[in-house]
Amino acid sequence: MDQLEHPRENWWDLRDPTPEILRGIADRFGLHPTSVQDCLDPEHFPKIEMVGDTLFIILRCYDSKAPAGADELLTLTRKLAFFLRGDHLITIHRGDQPFLNDLRNKAKHSPLNAQETAVRLMKGCVESFLPYLEYIEQQIEALEKHLVTRPPDRGELLTLYQLRSKLNVVKRQGMHANAVIREFTTVYATNPGPWLTDLRESAEQLWLYCDEVMEDVQNLLSLHLALSSHRTNEVMRFLTVVSLFFFPLTFIVGIYGMNFRFMPELEWRYGYAATWGVMILVSILIYWKVRQKGWLNRE
């Protein structure tokens, strides 16, 4: 259902508009058709452009209602479009987010101009990703503790790849948002102030935080693969040691298992015992050599 709220005389907030309602808003406020078309595109990435006398901005925020397994742009984020003209601001979005609701309530009792409102909204978009990144970081720490206390399993590897997919989405949004906010604060902002500096620092912090968490995931993936490889090497070493014992014994047994009529040891009274003695001696020699090489050590 379309909901148009008017928290202040200079801010119109439109939620879940149909194409017809959106075209009516565009006609009423003289918005450019291409910008309105961008508002209808649910997958549009962050952007900023001046269209006539209107500054058009798109940012994406983390969707507070995203399902736990969300790892795609449409399921993990929501788009927020800004139309800033003079001291008037129009925002268009699907669904509602906590920071939007809070700012609407505060705007009714605070003397904010349109640019200050836009700056706070952009800051809310950027900071909406921080709790999600903290949650992912906690998952990484828990996986790291499991990896160092027991052998790795396939489920943990799948979880790490899923975390990397989620982080890729957030990191791309952080990169685009950082570029949009940098251009806004350096080119289009008309009233420089501490809010703009704080907004730029928040965007840079998101980008750096994404980079750090992504590096943690990559390091944990490398650790998982290294531990799995080490485990495989341990198995191969065990099989190699076992083979060292059985190959020469199999060779001896194979010789005396041949069905030739004339074999010197077949009529020898002590042939059976001698064969056993040779095999035991060979086993002792192999065991001594393996211990000398340290192949039986697991360290």
C-alpha positions as CSV (number, residue, x, y, z in Angstrom):
1,M,0.0,0.0,0.0
2,D,1.3,3.4,-0.9
3,Q,2.2,5.7,2.0
4,L,3.2,9.3,1.6
5,E,4.4,10.9,4.8
6,H,5.2,14.5,5.3
7,P,7.4,14.7,8.5
8,R,8.4,18.3,7.8
9,E,7.3,20.9,5.4
10,N,10.5,20.3,3.4
11,W,10.5,16.5,3.4
12,W,8.2,14.0,1.6
13,D,8.7,10.3,2.2
14,L,7.0,7.9,-0.2
15,R,7.0,4.2,0.7
16,D,6.0,1.3,-1.6
17,P,4.8,3.3,-4.5
18,T,3.1,1.8,-7.6
19,P,4.3,3.0,-11.0
20,E,1.1,5.2,-11.3
21,I,1.6,6.9,-7.9
22,L,5.3,7.4,-8.7
23,R,4.5,9.1,-12.0
24,G,1.9,11.3,-10.2
25,I,4.6,12.4,-7.8
26,A,7.0,13.0,-10.7
27,D,4.5,15.2,-12.4
28,R,3.7,17.1,-9.2
29,F,7.3,17.9,-8.3
30,G,8.7,18.0,-11.9
31,L,11.0,15.0,-11.5
32,H,12.9,13.8,-14.6
33,P,11.4,10.6,-16.1
34,T,14.8,8.8,-16.3
35,S,15.3,9.3,-12.6
36,V,11.8,8.0,-11.9
37,Q,12.6,5.0,-14.0
38,D,15.7,4.3,-11.9
39,C,13.5,4.4,-8.8
40,L,11.5,1.5,-10.3
41,D,14.6,-0.6,-10.8
42,P,14.9,-2.8,-7.7
43,E,18.5,-3.8,-8.6
44,H,19.9,-0.4,-9.2
45,F,23.3,0.3,-7.7
46,P,24.2,3.5,-5.8
47,K,24.6,6.6,-8.0
48,I,24.6,10.4,-7.8
49,E,23.8,12.8,-10.6
50,M,22.5,16.3,-11.1
51,V,19.4,16.4,-13.3
52,G,18.5,20.0,-14.0
53,D,18.2,21.7,-10.6
54,T,17.6,18.4,-8.8
55,L,20.2,16.3,-7.2
56,F,19.3,12.6,-7.6
57,I,20.9,10.0,-5.3
58,I,20.4,6.3,-4.9
59,L,21.9,4.4,-1.9
60,R,21.2,0.9,-0.6
61,C,20.8,0.0,3.0
62,Y,20.7,-3.3,4.9
63,D,17.2,-4.8,5.0
64,S,16.4,-5.4,8.7
65,K,13.9,-8.0,7.6
66,A,16.3,-10.0,5.4
67,P,16.1,-13.7,5.9
68,A,19.0,-15.4,7.7
69,G,20.3,-17.1,4.6
70,A,20.1,-14.0,2.3
71,D,23.2,-13.6,0.2
72,E,21.9,-11.7,-2.9
73,L,21.4,-8.0,-3.5
74,L,17.6,-8.1,-3.6
75,T,17.2,-10.2,-0.5
76,L,20.0,-8.5,1.6
77,T,19.5,-4.8,0.8
78,R,16.9,-2.2,0.1
79,K,17.1,0.8,-2.2
80,L,16.6,4.4,-1.0
81,A,16.2,7.2,-3.6
82,F,16.7,10.9,-2.8
83,F,15.5,13.9,-4.8
84,L,17.1,17.1,-3.4
85,R,16.1,20.4,-4.8
86,G,16.9,23.6,-2.9
87,D,15.4,23.1,0.6
88,H,13.1,20.3,-0.4
89,L,13.7,16.6,-0.2
90,I,11.8,13.6,-1.6
91,T,12.7,10.1,-0.6
92,I,11.3,7.0,-2.2
93,H,11.8,3.4,-1.0
94,R,10.3,-0.1,-0.6
95,G,9.4,-1.2,2.8
96,D,10.5,0.6,6.0
97,Q,13.7,0.5,8.0
98,P,14.3,1.4,11.7
99,F,16.6,4.4,10.9
100,L,14.0,5.8,8.6
101,N,11.3,5.5,11.2
102,D,13.5,7.1,13.8
103,L,14.5,10.0,11.6
104,R,10.8,10.7,10.6
105,N,9.9,10.9,14.3
106,K,12.9,13.2,15.1
107,A,12.3,15.4,12.1
108,K,8.9,16.4,13.5
109,H,10.6,18.1,16.4
110,S,14.0,19.2,15.0
111,P,14.7,22.2,12.7
112,L,16.6,20.3,10.0
113,N,16.9,21.7,6.5
114,A,16.6,19.3,3.5
115,Q,20.4,18.8,3.1
116,E,20.8,17.9,6.8
117,T,17.9,15.4,6.6
118,A,19.5,13.8,3.5
119,V,22.9,13.6,5.2
120,R,21.3,11.8,8.2
121,L,19.5,9.5,5.9
122,M,22.6,8.6,4.0
123,K,24.4,8.1,7.3
124,G,21.6,5.7,8.4
125,C,22.0,3.8,5.1
126,V,25.7,3.3,5.6
127,E,25.5,2.4,9.3
128,S,22.7,0.0,8.8
129,F,25.3,-2.5,7.5
130,L,27.5,-2.3,10.7
131,P,25.5,-4.6,13.0
132,Y,25.3,-7.2,10.1
133,L,29.1,-7.1,9.7
134,E,29.5,-7.5,13.4
135,Y,27.2,-10.5,13.3
136,I,29.3,-12.0,10.5
137,E,32.5,-11.3,12.4
138,Q,31.1,-13.2,15.4
139,Q,30.3,-16.2,13.1
140,I,33.9,-16.1,11.8
141,E,35.3,-16.1,15.3
142,A,33.1,-19.1,16.3
143,L,34.2,-21.0,13.2
144,E,37.9,-20.2,13.9
145,K,37.6,-21.7,17.4
146,H,36.0,-24.9,16.0
147,L,38.8,-25.2,13.4
148,V,41.6,-25.1,16.0
149,T,39.9,-27.6,18.3
150,R,38.8,-30.4,16.0
151,P,39.3,-31.6,12.4
152,P,37.5,-29.4,9.7
153,D,34.4,-30.7,8.1
154,R,32.6,-30.0,4.8
155,G,29.7,-28.0,6.5
156,E,32.2,-25.4,7.8
157,L,33.6,-24.9,4.3
158,L,30.1,-24.3,2.9
159,T,29.4,-21.8,5.7
160,L,32.6,-19.9,4.9
161,Y,31.7,-19.7,1.2
162,Q,28.2,-18.5,2.1
163,L,29.7,-15.8,4.4
164,R,32.0,-14.7,1.6
165,S,29.0,-14.4,-0.8
166,K,27.2,-12.2,1.7
167,L,30.3,-10.1,2.3
168,N,30.8,-9.6,-1.5
169,V,27.3,-8.0,-1.7
170,V,28.0,-5.7,1.3
171,K,31.5,-4.8,0.1
172,R,30.2,-3.8,-3.3
173,Q,27.6,-1.6,-1.7
174,G,30.2,-0.1,0.6
175,M,32.4,0.7,-2.4
176,H,29.7,2.4,-4.4
177,A,28.3,4.2,-1.3
178,N,31.7,5.5,-0.5
179,A,32.1,6.9,-4.0
180,V,28.6,8.5,-4.0
181,I,29.1,10.1,-0.6
182,R,32.6,11.4,-1.5
183,E,31.2,13.1,-4.6
184,F,28.2,14.5,-2.6
185,T,30.4,16.0,0.2
186,T,33.0,17.4,-2.2
187,V,30.9,18.6,-5.2
188,Y,27.2,19.0,-4.4
189,A,27.0,19.8,-0.6
190,T,26.0,23.5,-0.2
191,N,26.4,23.8,3.6
192,P,29.8,22.3,4.7
193,G,29.8,21.2,8.3
194,P,30.6,18.5,10.8
195,W,27.7,16.3,9.6
196,L,29.4,16.0,6.2
197,T,32.7,15.0,7.7
198,D,31.0,12.5,9.9
199,L,29.1,11.1,6.9
200,R,32.3,10.7,4.9
201,E,34.1,9.0,7.8
202,S,31.1,6.6,8.2
203,A,31.3,5.6,4.5
204,E,35.1,5.1,4.7
205,Q,34.7,3.1,8.0
206,L,32.1,0.8,6.3
207,W,34.5,0.2,3.3
208,L,37.5,-0.5,5.6
209,Y,35.4,-2.7,7.9
210,C,34.1,-4.8,4.9
211,D,37.7,-5.2,3.7
212,E,38.9,-6.4,7.2
213,V,36.0,-8.9,7.6
214,M,36.6,-10.2,4.0
215,E,40.2,-10.7,4.8
216,D,39.3,-12.6,7.9
217,V,37.0,-14.9,5.8
218,Q,39.8,-15.4,3.2
219,N,42.3,-16.2,6.0
220,L,39.9,-18.7,7.6
221,L,39.2,-20.3,4.2
222,S,42.9,-20.7,3.7
223,L,43.3,-22.2,7.2
224,H,40.4,-24.6,6.5
225,L,42.0,-25.7,3.2
226,A,45.4,-26.0,4.9
227,L,44.1,-28.2,7.7
228,S,42.2,-30.3,5.3
229,S,45.3,-30.8,3.2
230,H,47.3,-31.6,6.3
231,R,44.8,-34.2,7.3
232,T,45.0,-35.7,3.8
233,N,48.7,-35.8,4.1
234,E,48.5,-37.6,7.4
235,V,46.3,-40.3,5.9
236,M,48.6,-40.6,2.9
237,R,51.7,-40.9,5.2
238,F,50.0,-43.6,7.2
239,L,49.1,-45.6,4.0
240,T,52.7,-45.1,2.7
241,V,54.2,-46.5,5.9
242,V,51.8,-49.5,5.8
243,S,52.8,-50.1,2.2
244,L,56.5,-50.0,3.1
245,F,55.9,-53.0,5.4
246,F,53.7,-55.1,3.0
247,F,55.4,-54.5,-0.3
248,P,58.5,-56.5,0.4
249,L,56.6,-59.2,2.4
250,T,54.2,-59.5,-0.5
251,F,57.2,-59.9,-2.9
252,I,58.6,-62.7,-0.7
253,V,55.3,-64.5,-0.4
254,G,54.7,-64.1,-4.2
255,I,58.0,-65.8,-5.0
256,Y,57.3,-68.8,-2.8
257,G,53.7,-69.0,-3.9
258,M,54.7,-69.8,-7.5
259,N,53.8,-73.3,-8.6
260,F,57.1,-74.4,-10.0
261,R,58.1,-78.1,-9.6
262,F,61.7,-77.5,-9.1
263,M,62.3,-74.9,-6.3
264,P,65.3,-75.6,-4.0
265,E,63.6,-74.5,-0.8
266,L,60.5,-76.7,-1.3
267,E,62.2,-79.8,0.0
268,W,64.2,-78.0,2.6
269,R,63.2,-79.0,6.2
270,Y,63.7,-75.5,7.6
271,G,62.4,-73.6,4.6
272,Y,59.1,-72.5,6.2
273,A,60.9,-71.2,9.4
274,A,63.6,-69.5,7.4
275,T,61.0,-67.7,5.2
276,W,59.3,-66.5,8.4
277,G,62.6,-65.4,9.8
278,V,63.5,-63.4,6.6
279,M,60.1,-61.7,6.6
280,I,60.4,-60.7,10.3
281,L,63.9,-59.5,9.8
282,V,62.7,-57.4,6.8
283,S,59.9,-55.9,8.9
284,I,62.3,-55.0,11.7
285,L,64.7,-53.3,9.3
286,I,61.8,-51.3,7.7
287,Y,60.5,-50.3,11.2
288,W,63.9,-49.2,12.3
289,K,64.5,-47.2,9.1
290,V,61.0,-45.6,9.3
291,R,61.6,-44.6,13.0
292,Q,65.0,-43.2,12.1
293,K,63.4,-41.0,9.4
294,G,60.8,-39.8,11.8
295,W,57.9,-40.9,9.6
296,L,56.0,-42.3,12.5
297,N,55.9,-39.0,14.3
298,R,52.6,-37.0,14.0
299,E,54.0,-33.6,15.0
